Amino acid sequence: MRISFCQGLLSIAIILNLLILYYVSRAQQQMMEKRKELGRGTRRAALPASGLGGLLAGAGGEPGVVGVEGHSRGPRVTVLLREFEHFENYVGDVANSFLHQRPELPFLAVADTSPYPPLVLPEGARLLILSPSPDQPPQAHRPEFHVQTEFVLLVPDGVELEQPRAIERLIRELEGEGGGPVRLVAAPVLARSAVQCLHLRVNLREWTAIYSTAASGSSGSVCTALQGDAVVLIRTEDLFNLSVPLGRPLFSSLFIQTSLRGWKVKLLEGPCFSANHRPLFSSAHNQWKADTRLKEATGKLMRSFGLKRLLLPDGREQWYGCSKETPRCFGTVQDDTPDYLYLDRWTPPCCLRALRETTKYVVNILERSGVRYWLEGGTLLGAVRHQDIIPWDYDVDLGIYLEDVPNCDHLKNLDSGSLVDANGYVWERAVEGDFYRVQYSEANHLHVDLWPFYPRNGVMTKDTWTEHKQDVEFPEHFLQPLVPMAFAGITAYGPNNHRAFLELKFGEGAIENPQYPNPAKKRLDRSKL
């Protein structure tokens, strides 16, 4: 069979295209492997053995270890300084201290924006700005592209390296833990206040982080968080597998994320790092500025992590959610399902706190005014189950006797509008129907609803009904007498046979079988209770 000239040219063109496609594919694969290796921080630059007898390399941290190919391995650790203030810092001194003792180690200072005044860094130290710039590629501002070592040593401002072998000790300790839960190793910084080992429990569903003091062990403490000045060693791969690897404040950000992953930190008794620059700030004004910035950074971090309440080891609470002066944490509720339920979270603790305060305030006024009331609906369900508000509920419901409304000055004149009382609570007739609502404040609309009932032929009824299945008439004998019940930190009144009352409204087994208000939209996973 003869092949024409055109067929020959076509065959050659096909072969050339296949060759080009093959080499392009090979090049892309090599680039992807290189980028992946760089992102994990496992690529090591080959440097000549010099000074101090070698580099941080090899098993057991021995210097000058020769690799399998006969080359001395590169540095295994990048020193990274994240926490410093632009207006006064010792970043240059820290870099000089580490590079004087270990000149082969990469030193990286990291800031959100360009420091002013500019940092004066020695040769071998670099500055990384995290804020993106429109004229630069994205990797220019991503720290994982700037760390090419196996480990990262996180150091605070003002620290000094006096013992060159101290870093190797930390590496040996971390490698000795193998693949266990200890994924960070820390050493104390000699300062005015000693570093403290803490236990940290983060409950995202309840928007809460709880710190407690951890006991110290003879060979070092293992815990989930640290408080105070410390140097921390972590594998680069672990650090950059965190959602926010270099958030500020660094320790708060770091340990919230590591504790959620079940990782632990081991605080060694030694080696110790020195800190000659203590206090860090030369004036009370600069200290105030630093404290203010720390408070602002903490609030920003907690809001970004969805944490609204911190319980500190000394029992103090810090709040980062709504208050009487701010709107509540969620918007208008659709289909009886607040937005946070779709995020697998429950009612924020600041909102629950506001509901408790409002309930206590309203109950006190009703009792002083001689208005008979009782816990209604889901509020009664919460009292029976938890002696509190149901953890995912977003309001409080009280039934009242309609005939008692004239006894209360806050209620009897509400037909003409709303009332803001002396304590900032807003009393109003609800626009949704013939009932009353008491809001936490003009800004914060968390509320207690008051539902007026009246007896008719021994049955409690009312003039406004909702589409809720539990909103039904019931025999008055449930209210004769009303009985005291523990609820939300106070003693309130409820029906005398709460089980029968609740099963009339919600169905049999309502107490033992919790469920979200609208299971058609979002069902409660009871296995996670």
C-alpha positions as CSV (number, residue, x, y, z in Angstrom):
1,M,0.0,0.0,0.0
2,R,1.4,3.4,-1.0
3,I,1.3,6.3,1.3
4,S,0.8,9.6,-0.4
5,F,2.8,12.7,0.3
6,C,-0.1,14.4,2.2
7,Q,-0.7,11.3,4.3
8,G,3.0,11.2,5.2
9,L,2.8,14.9,6.3
10,L,-0.3,14.2,8.3
11,S,1.3,11.2,10.1
12,I,4.4,13.3,11.0
13,A,2.2,16.1,12.3
14,I,0.2,13.6,14.5
15,I,3.5,12.2,15.9
16,L,4.8,15.7,16.6
17,N,1.6,16.6,18.4
18,L,1.8,13.5,20.6
19,L,5.4,14.3,21.5
20,I,4.5,17.8,22.4
21,L,1.5,16.7,24.5
22,Y,3.7,14.1,26.3
23,Y,6.4,16.7,27.2
24,V,3.8,19.3,28.3
25,S,2.2,16.7,30.5
26,R,5.5,15.7,32.0
27,A,6.3,19.4,32.7
28,Q,3.0,20.0,34.4
29,Q,3.4,16.9,36.6
30,Q,6.8,18.0,37.7
31,M,5.5,21.5,38.5
32,M,2.7,20.1,40.6
33,E,5.0,17.8,42.5
34,K,7.4,20.6,43.1
35,R,4.6,22.9,44.3
36,K,3.1,20.2,46.6
37,E,6.5,19.5,48.1
38,L,7.0,23.2,48.7
39,G,3.6,23.6,50.2
40,R,4.3,20.8,52.7
41,G,7.5,22.6,53.6
42,T,9.6,19.4,53.1
43,R,11.9,20.7,50.5
44,R,15.3,21.4,51.9
45,A,18.0,23.6,50.4
46,A,21.5,22.0,50.3
47,L,23.9,24.2,52.2
48,P,27.6,23.6,53.0
49,A,28.4,22.5,56.6
50,S,29.8,25.5,58.3
51,G,29.9,27.2,61.6
52,L,28.8,25.3,64.8
53,G,29.9,22.1,63.1
54,G,26.9,21.9,60.8
55,L,23.1,22.3,60.6
56,L,20.0,21.1,62.4
57,A,19.8,17.9,60.5
58,G,19.6,14.1,60.8
59,A,17.9,11.9,63.4
60,G,18.5,13.0,66.9
61,G,19.4,16.5,65.8
62,E,23.1,15.7,65.3
63,P,24.9,18.4,63.4
64,G,26.6,17.7,60.1
65,V,24.8,14.5,59.3
66,V,25.5,13.3,55.8
67,G,22.4,12.3,53.7
68,V,22.1,9.2,51.6
69,E,23.4,11.0,48.6
70,G,26.5,12.2,50.4
71,H,25.3,15.8,50.8
72,S,24.9,17.7,54.1
73,R,21.2,18.3,54.7
74,G,19.8,21.8,54.9
75,P,18.2,23.4,58.0
76,R,15.2,21.7,59.4
77,V,13.8,24.7,61.3
78,T,12.5,28.2,60.3
79,V,12.4,30.7,63.1
80,L,9.2,32.7,62.8
81,L,8.3,35.8,64.8
82,R,4.6,36.7,64.5
83,E,3.7,38.8,67.5
84,F,5.2,42.3,67.6
85,E,4.0,45.9,67.6
86,H,5.0,48.3,64.9
87,F,5.4,51.2,67.2
88,E,8.0,49.5,69.5
89,N,9.6,46.1,69.0
90,Y,12.8,44.1,69.2
91,V,12.4,42.1,66.0
92,G,15.9,43.1,64.8
93,D,17.5,42.1,68.1
94,V,15.7,38.7,68.1
95,A,16.9,38.0,64.5
96,N,20.4,39.0,65.4
97,S,20.4,36.7,68.4
98,F,19.2,33.6,66.5
99,L,21.3,34.3,63.4
100,H,24.5,34.9,65.5
101,Q,24.1,31.5,67.1
102,R,22.7,29.7,64.1
103,P,23.4,31.7,61.0
104,E,22.1,28.9,58.7
105,L,18.6,29.0,60.1
106,P,15.9,30.9,58.0
107,F,14.4,33.7,60.1
108,L,11.0,35.1,59.1
109,A,9.1,38.0,60.6
110,V,5.4,38.1,59.7
111,A,3.1,41.1,59.8
112,D,-0.3,41.9,58.6
113,T,0.8,45.1,57.0
114,S,4.1,46.8,56.3
115,P,5.5,47.9,59.7
116,Y,6.1,51.6,60.3
117,P,8.7,52.6,61.2
118,P,10.2,50.0,58.9
119,L,12.0,47.0,60.5
120,V,15.8,47.0,60.4
121,L,16.6,43.3,59.9
122,P,20.1,41.7,59.6
123,E,21.2,39.7,56.6
124,G,19.5,36.4,56.5
125,A,16.2,37.6,58.0
126,R,13.1,38.3,55.9
127,L,9.8,40.1,56.4
128,L,6.6,38.6,55.1
129,I,3.5,40.8,54.7
130,L,0.2,38.9,54.8
131,S,-2.0,41.6,53.3
132,P,-2.3,40.9,49.5
133,S,-1.2,43.4,47.0
134,P,-2.9,43.7,43.5
135,D,0.5,43.8,41.7
136,Q,1.8,40.6,43.2
137,P,1.0,36.9,42.8
138,P,-1.0,35.2,45.6
139,Q,1.9,33.1,46.9
140,A,3.8,36.3,47.7
141,H,1.6,36.8,50.8
142,R,1.0,33.1,51.7
143,P,3.4,32.0,54.4
144,E,3.4,28.3,53.4
145,F,5.3,29.3,50.2
146,H,8.0,31.0,52.4
147,V,8.7,28.2,54.8
148,Q,10.8,25.3,53.2
149,T,11.8,23.5,56.4
150,E,10.4,20.5,58.2
151,F,9.7,22.5,61.4
152,V,8.7,26.0,62.5
153,L,9.9,27.6,65.7
154,L,7.4,30.2,66.9
155,V,9.1,32.8,69.0
156,P,7.8,35.9,70.9
157,D,9.2,39.4,70.6
158,G,12.2,40.1,72.8
159,V,13.4,36.5,73.1
160,E,17.1,35.6,72.8
161,L,18.8,32.3,71.8
162,E,21.7,31.7,74.2
163,Q,22.1,27.9,73.9
164,P,22.7,26.9,70.2
165,R,21.6,23.4,70.9
166,A,18.3,24.3,72.5
167,I,16.4,24.0,69.3
168,E,17.8,20.5,68.7
169,R,16.5,19.5,72.1
170,L,13.0,20.6,71.1
171,I,13.2,18.6,67.8
172,R,14.2,15.5,69.7
173,E,11.3,15.9,72.1
174,L,8.8,16.3,69.3
175,E,10.2,13.5,67.2
176,G,10.1,11.3,70.3
177,E,6.4,11.7,70.5
178,G,6.0,9.9,67.2
179,G,2.5,10.2,65.7
180,G,0.8,10.6,69.1
181,P,-1.4,13.5,70.2
182,V,1.5,15.7,71.2
183,R,2.0,17.8,68.1
184,L,3.7,20.8,69.6
185,V,6.6,21.2,72.0
186,A,7.2,24.3,74.0
187,A,10.0,25.8,76.2
188,P,9.6,28.6,78.7
189,V,10.9,32.1,78.2
190,L,12.5,33.5,81.4
191,A,10.3,36.5,82.0
192,R,8.4,38.2,84.9
193,S,5.4,35.8,84.6
194,A,6.0,32.1,84.2
195,V,4.3,30.3,81.3
196,Q,1.3,28.2,82.4
197,C,0.0,24.9,81.0
198,L,-3.8,25.0,80.5
199,H,-6.6,22.7,79.4
200,L,-8.8,24.2,76.7
201,R,-12.2,22.8,75.8
202,V,-13.8,24.4,72.7
203,N,-17.5,23.9,72.1
204,L,-18.3,25.4,68.7
205,R,-22.0,24.3,69.0
206,E,-22.3,26.4,72.1
207,W,-20.0,29.2,70.9
208,T,-17.8,28.8,74.0
209,A,-14.1,28.1,74.9
210,I,-13.3,27.1,78.5
211,Y,-9.8,27.3,80.0
212,S,-8.8,25.6,83.1
213,T,-5.4,25.1,84.9
214,A,-3.5,21.9,84.1
215,A,-1.4,20.0,86.6
216,S,2.3,19.9,86.1
217,G,4.2,16.7,85.7
218,S,7.8,15.9,86.7
219,S,9.0,15.4,83.1
220,G,7.0,18.3,81.6
221,S,3.3,19.1,81.3
222,V,1.1,17.9,78.5
223,C,-1.9,20.1,78.0
224,T,-3.9,21.8,75.2
225,A,-3.0,25.5,75.6
226,L,-0.4,27.8,77.0
227,Q,-0.6,31.1,78.8
228,G,2.5,33.4,79.0
229,D,5.7,33.6,77.0
230,A,7.0,30.5,75.4
231,V,8.9,29.2,72.3
232,V,6.8,26.6,70.4
233,L,8.0,24.1,67.9
234,I,5.5,22.6,65.4
235,R,5.9,20.6,62.2
236,T,5.4,22.8,59.2
237,E,2.9,20.5,57.7
238,D,0.8,20.6,60.9
239,L,1.0,24.4,61.1
240,F,-0.2,25.0,57.6
241,N,-2.9,22.5,57.8
242,L,-4.7,24.8,60.2
243,S,-7.4,27.1,58.8
244,V,-5.7,30.2,60.2
245,P,-2.1,29.2,60.8
246,L,-0.8,32.6,61.9
247,G,-3.8,34.4,63.4
248,R,-3.5,37.0,66.1
249,P,-3.2,36.7,69.0
250,L,-1.0,33.8,68.0
251,F,-1.4,31.5,71.0
252,S,-5.2,32.0,71.2
253,S,-5.6,31.3,67.5
254,L,-3.2,28.4,67.5
255,F,-4.5,26.5,70.5
256,I,-8.2,26.9,69.7
257,Q,-7.5,25.2,66.4
258,T,-5.2,22.5,67.7
259,S,-7.5,21.6,70.6
260,L,-10.4,21.1,68.2
261,R,-8.1,18.6,66.3
262,G,-7.3,16.8,69.6
263,W,-3.6,17.9,69.5
264,K,-1.7,18.5,72.6
265,V,1.3,20.6,73.6
266,K,4.2,19.5,75.8
267,L,5.7,22.2,78.0
268,L,9.2,21.3,78.9
269,E,11.0,22.5,82.0
270,G,14.1,23.2,79.9
271,P,15.8,24.5,77.9
272,C,14.8,28.0,78.8
273,F,15.1,30.9,76.5
274,S,16.1,34.3,77.8
275,A,14.3,37.6,77.4
276,N,16.4,40.6,78.3
277,H,13.8,43.0,76.9
278,R,11.3,42.9,79.7
279,P,9.0,44.8,79.9
280,L,8.7,45.0,76.2
281,F,7.5,48.6,76.2
282,S,9.4,51.6,77.4
283,S,6.4,53.7,78.5
284,A,3.0,53.3,80.0
285,H,1.4,54.8,77.0
286,N,2.9,52.2,74.6
287,Q,1.9,49.4,77.0
288,W,-1.7,50.8,76.9
289,K,-1.6,50.8,73.1
290,A,-0.4,47.2,73.0
291,D,-3.1,46.1,75.5
292,T,-5.7,47.9,73.4
293,R,-4.6,46.3,70.2
294,L,-4.5,42.9,71.9
295,K,-8.1,43.3,73.1
296,E,-9.2,44.4,69.6
297,A,-7.3,41.5,67.9
298,T,-8.8,39.0,70.4
299,G,-12.3,40.2,69.7
300,K,-11.8,40.0,66.0
301,L,-10.4,36.5,66.2
302,M,-13.2,35.2,68.4
303,R,-15.8,36.6,66.1
304,S,-14.1,35.1,63.1
305,F,-14.0,31.7,64.9
306,G,-17.6,32.0,66.1
307,L,-16.7,32.1,69.8
308,K,-18.8,34.4,71.9
309,R,-17.9,33.4,75.4
310,L,-14.5,32.6,77.0
311,L,-14.3,31.2,80.5
312,L,-10.8,31.9,81.9
313,P,-8.9,29.8,84.5
314,D,-9.6,32.3,87.3
315,G,-13.4,32.1,86.6
316,R,-13.7,35.4,84.8
317,E,-15.8,35.5,81.6
318,Q,-15.1,37.4,78.4
319,W,-17.9,38.1,76.0
320,Y,-17.8,38.7,72.3
321,G,-21.4,38.5,71.3
322,C,-24.5,40.8,71.6
323,S,-25.4,43.1,74.5
324,K,-28.1,45.5,75.5
325,E,-26.5,48.1,73.2
326,T,-26.1,45.9,70.1
327,P,-28.5,43.9,67.9
328,R,-29.0,40.2,68.8
329,C,-26.7,37.7,67.1
330,F,-29.3,36.4,64.6
331,G,-31.8,38.0,62.2
332,T,-35.5,37.4,61.6
333,V,-36.3,33.7,62.1
334,Q,-37.8,31.9,59.1
335,D,-39.9,28.7,59.5
336,D,-39.2,28.6,63.2
337,T,-35.6,27.7,62.4
338,P,-32.9,30.4,63.3
339,D,-29.9,30.6,61.0
340,Y,-27.5,29.1,63.5
341,L,-29.3,25.7,63.5
342,Y,-28.3,25.3,59.9
343,L,-24.7,25.7,61.0
344,D,-25.1,22.9,63.6
345,R,-24.9,25.5,66.4
346,W,-27.2,26.3,69.2
347,T,-28.4,29.7,70.6
348,P,-25.4,31.9,71.3
349,P,-24.6,32.2,75.0
350,C,-24.9,36.0,75.0
351,C,-28.5,35.6,73.6
352,L,-29.3,33.1,76.3
353,R,-27.9,35.4,78.9
354,A,-30.1,38.2,77.6
355,L,-33.2,36.0,77.6
356,R,-32.5,35.0,81.2
357,E,-32.1,38.6,82.3
358,T,-35.3,39.6,80.5
359,T,-37.2,36.7,82.0
360,K,-36.1,37.4,85.5
361,Y,-37.0,41.1,85.1
362,V,-40.5,40.4,83.7
363,V,-41.3,37.7,86.2
364,N,-40.4,40.0,89.0
365,I,-42.7,42.8,87.7
366,L,-45.6,40.3,87.1
367,E,-45.3,38.9,90.6
368,R,-45.1,42.4,92.2
369,S,-48.1,43.5,90.1
370,G,-50.3,40.5,91.1
371,V,-50.4,39.1,87.5
372,R,-50.8,35.3,87.5
373,Y,-48.4,33.7,85.0
374,W,-47.0,30.3,84.1
375,L,-44.3,28.9,81.9
376,E,-45.7,28.0,78.5
377,G,-44.9,25.8,75.5
378,G,-41.2,25.2,74.8
379,T,-40.2,27.4,77.8
380,L,-41.9,24.9,80.1
381,L,-40.3,22.1,78.2
382,G,-36.9,23.7,78.9
383,A,-37.7,24.1,82.6
384,V,-38.6,20.4,82.9
385,R,-35.6,19.1,80.9
386,H,-32.9,21.6,81.8
387,Q,-34.3,23.9,84.5
388,D,-33.3,26.5,81.9
389,I,-34.1,27.7,78.4
390,I,-33.8,25.0,75.7
391,P,-30.2,25.3,74.4
392,W,-31.5,26.1,70.8
393,D,-34.5,28.2,71.7
394,Y,-34.6,31.9,70.9
395,D,-37.4,33.4,73.0
396,V,-39.4,32.8,76.2
397,D,-43.1,32.2,76.4
398,L,-45.3,33.0,79.5
399,G,-49.0,32.6,79.8
400,I,-50.9,35.2,81.8
401,Y,-54.5,35.7,83.0
402,L,-56.1,38.3,80.8
403,E,-58.2,39.6,83.7
404,D,-54.9,40.4,85.6
405,V,-53.5,42.7,82.8
406,P,-55.0,45.9,84.4
407,N,-53.0,45.2,87.6
408,C,-49.7,45.9,85.7
409,D,-48.8,49.4,84.9
410,H,-46.4,48.2,82.2
411,L,-49.2,46.3,80.3
412,K,-52.5,48.1,80.8
413,N,-51.7,51.1,78.6
414,L,-49.9,49.4,75.7
415,D,-52.8,49.8,73.3
416,S,-51.5,53.3,72.6
417,G,-48.0,52.2,71.7
418,S,-44.8,50.8,73.2
419,L,-43.1,51.7,76.5
420,V,-39.4,51.9,77.2
421,D,-39.0,51.6,80.9
422,A,-36.4,53.0,83.2
423,N,-34.1,50.0,82.7
424,G,-34.2,50.0,79.0
425,Y,-36.7,47.2,78.4
426,V,-39.3,47.7,75.7
427,W,-42.9,46.7,76.5
428,E,-45.2,46.5,73.5
429,R,-48.3,44.9,72.0
430,A,-47.0,42.5,69.4
431,V,-47.8,43.3,65.8
432,E,-48.4,39.5,65.1
433,G,-51.5,39.3,67.3
434,D,-53.2,40.0,70.5
435,F,-50.4,39.3,72.9
436,Y,-47.6,41.3,74.6
437,R,-43.8,41.3,74.0
438,V,-41.0,42.5,76.3
439,Q,-37.7,43.2,74.4
440,Y,-34.3,43.2,76.0
441,S,-33.7,46.7,74.7
442,E,-34.5,49.0,71.8
443,A,-31.4,47.7,70.0
444,N,-31.6,44.1,71.0
445,H,-34.9,42.4,70.2
446,L,-34.5,39.2,72.2
447,H,-37.8,38.9,74.0
448,V,-40.3,37.4,76.3
449,D,-43.8,36.9,74.9
450,L,-46.8,37.2,77.2
451,W,-49.9,35.3,76.0
452,P,-53.2,36.4,77.7
453,F,-55.6,33.5,78.3
454,Y,-59.0,33.5,79.9
455,P,-61.2,30.7,81.2
456,R,-64.4,29.7,79.4
457,N,-66.4,26.7,80.8
458,G,-63.3,25.4,82.6
459,V,-61.1,25.7,79.5
460,M,-58.3,28.2,79.1
461,T,-58.5,29.9,75.7
462,K,-57.3,33.1,74.0
463,D,-58.1,35.3,71.1
464,T,-55.0,34.9,69.0
465,W,-53.6,31.5,67.8
466,T,-50.5,30.6,66.0
467,E,-49.9,27.8,63.6
468,H,-47.8,25.9,66.2
469,K,-49.2,22.6,67.1
470,Q,-48.7,23.2,70.8
471,D,-50.8,26.4,70.7
472,V,-54.1,24.8,71.9
473,E,-56.7,25.2,74.6
474,F,-56.3,23.3,77.8
475,P,-58.2,22.7,81.0
476,E,-57.9,25.3,83.7
477,H,-57.2,22.7,86.4
478,F,-53.6,22.7,85.2
479,L,-53.3,26.2,86.7
480,Q,-55.1,25.4,90.0
481,P,-52.8,25.6,91.7
482,L,-49.7,26.9,89.9
483,V,-46.5,25.3,91.3
484,P,-43.0,26.8,91.7
485,M,-40.3,25.5,89.3
486,A,-36.6,26.2,88.9
487,F,-36.0,28.0,85.6
488,A,-33.1,30.1,84.2
489,G,-31.6,30.8,87.7
490,I,-34.9,31.9,89.3
491,T,-38.0,30.2,90.8
492,A,-41.0,30.7,88.4
493,Y,-44.5,29.2,88.3
494,G,-45.7,26.5,86.0
495,P,-48.7,24.1,85.6
496,N,-49.3,21.6,88.4
497,N,-49.0,18.5,86.2
498,H,-46.3,19.5,83.8
499,R,-46.0,16.1,82.1
500,A,-49.7,15.8,81.2
501,F,-49.7,19.5,80.2
502,L,-46.7,19.1,77.8
503,E,-48.0,15.8,76.4
504,L,-51.4,17.5,75.7
505,K,-49.5,20.2,73.7
506,F,-46.6,18.3,72.2
507,G,-47.6,14.7,72.2
508,E,-46.5,11.7,74.2
509,G,-42.8,11.4,75.0
510,A,-42.2,15.1,74.4
511,I,-39.9,15.5,77.4
512,E,-37.7,12.5,76.7
513,N,-37.5,13.1,72.9
514,P,-36.1,16.5,72.2
515,Q,-36.4,17.9,68.6
516,Y,-35.8,21.2,66.8
517,P,-38.9,23.4,66.3
518,N,-39.4,22.5,62.6
519,P,-37.9,19.1,61.8
520,A,-39.0,19.4,58.2
521,K,-36.3,22.1,57.8
522,K,-33.7,20.9,60.3
523,R,-33.7,17.8,62.4
524,L,-31.8,17.4,65.7
525,D,-29.1,14.7,65.6
526,R,-29.7,13.1,69.0
527,S,-26.6,11.0,68.7
528,K,-24.6,14.2,69.3
529,L,-26.4,15.2,72.5
